[in-house]
Amino acid sequence: MAAKDPNYHKNYYKEHEEKIKKQLKDNYKKNKRKRIHYSRVYSSESKMKAKYNRPVKNLIRDRIISEIQRRDIKTILTLESEDFLFAEEIPQKKVYVFEIDKKIHNLMRKNKPRNVILNQGGISDFSEYDMDVDCIYLDFCCTFKTAKEEIYLLKEKISKSKLFIVTFCTWDETKSPDGDYQFELINKLQTMLEINFKVIFGQGYRDKKHSTMVTIILENGIQ
């Protein structure tokens, strides 16, 4: 059960701040060589048609799938690419996908894998559904500031999920993804959602010349 103290989550993160920062920095250093390698590969593949089928993105996606497969997760809510690059890798899972653009939604219907339940609308529309999912993966192409309203609307669903995974674009808010800004994002998320998250993975990477992306995998510590 959640703590009754309204400051519990803030105090928890203050108490574990150094540990979390160290974990994020260790992840960054550990994967530095891989990031350099995949960044070089990406430069030669920048004209690929599938905008989400990029080496760095694929590396992160593989890690997400690995964390999902390690747990008893059967249902997932997510934003998807037109090619369903994520859902096709986990055919045994039921994947709920939302697409707000009508034209893209119609195109996705033609390529939809059997394990996907495709809905037209914003991802936060799922908050009105009378059901929960085991994992929520929100791959945003925008900043936390832009996405926070959508996340907040899904607060109840996130609180009942086992894994919460999110990707943000930080633009030029940070030039050096060294872990500190990832901690700030986690702190903002747990404060807004009031969930005692356990940090499983945090990775910053350069996706374009003008932006830094960050993917964070969080496990819900309150079950």
URDAWO-V132174 format. One line per field, one symbol per residue. ss: DSSP state (A for helix, B for strand, O for the rest). psi: psi as a letter, one per 40 degrees, with the letter a starting at -180 (. if undefined). burial: + if it has 24 or more other C-alpha atoms within 12 Angstrom, else -. A space follows every 50 residues. Layout:
# URDAWO-V132174
ss = ???
psi = ???
burial = ???
This chain:
# URDAWO-V132174
ss = OOOOOOOAAAAAAAAOAAAAAAAAAAAAAAOAAAAAAAAAAAAOOOOOOO OOOOAAAAAAAAAAAAAAAOOOOOBBBBOOOOOOOOAAAOOOOBBBBBBO OAAAAAAAAAAOOOOBBBBBOOAAAAAAOOOOOOBBBBBOOOOAAAAAAA AAAOAAAAAOOOBBBBBBBOOOOOOOOOOAAAAAAAAAAAAAAOOOBBBB BBBBBBBBOOBBBBBBBBBBOOO
psi = iiidheeddddddddeddddddddddddddeddddddddddddefeehdh eegidddddddddddddddeighdihhihiidefddddegdeihhhhhhd hdddddddddehidehhhihaidededeigiiidhhhhgifiidddeddd dddedddddeidhhhihihebfdhdhgeddddddddddddddefhgihhd ihhiihdideihihhhhhhheh.
burial = --------++-++------++-+++-++--+---+--++--+-------- -++++++++++-+++-++----+++++++++++++++-++--+++++++- ----+--++--++--+++++-++++++----++++++++++-++--++-+ ++-++++++++++++++++++----+++++++++++++++++++++++++ +++++++----++++++++++--
